[in-house]
Every structure is written in C-alpha cells, then in structure tokens.
C-alpha cells in the first residue's frame, strides 16, 4: 500500500511540463499570464487523474492540444503519448475535457494550447 504512494510522489516530482503557448498571444503579457493560469489547471487535472493508477504509467511523453472558449470550457482535446499508451491518453483527454479553465482575456474569443508532459518512471 505504501509503494503506490511513493511511486505517485516520484511521478509528480519527476513531471516536466513544457510551457504552453497561447497562439497569437506570445508577445502579450496578458496572454502569457493567461497561459500560466491554464497551464496550472491543465497540469493539476491531468496529474490528479494519472496518479490514481500509477502502475499504468511508465516512462513516456504526452503532447496535449486543446482550445478554451469564452466560458472556460475546453474543446478539440487531443492527447498523443510516446510510446503509445491508450489508457494514459484517454485519462488525460477526459481530465482536460472536464476541466473548468479561466475564460480567455477579453481580446481573445478562444485560446489554443499545446503542451508536452514528460513522465519519468522512478528507478
């Protein structure tokens, strides 16, 4: 029972989330601040879902893409893992699709996000 907790802790501490980029807002400080907010929410919901079953997670990277509308709902959620792990992809996709994000700044109708999540298996 203790081993899964330790594994989950290692998984959380070994995750690297590459910065997400809101397309068209990279040079805008408001867009960058919004990106940081969405990045944090996405990271939390995906990791919360994945650590429920640490035995299914192995060394891999995931590329997640999605859009956030004016109400803070995600759309067009896509997750691809390398090496392919369907369970991880489905879990991350469900978590991102169900997440409530902050609405985009007033100068954006929707915001698109790409990020990469690297998971390192503890040794």
Secondary structure, DSSP 8 states (H G I E B T S, - for coil): -HHHHHHHHHHHHH-EE-----TT-TT-HHHHHHHHHHHHHHHHHHHHHHGGGGGG--SEEEEEEEEE-TTSBEEEEEEEEES--HHHHHHHHHHHHH-B-----TT-S-EEEEEEEEE----
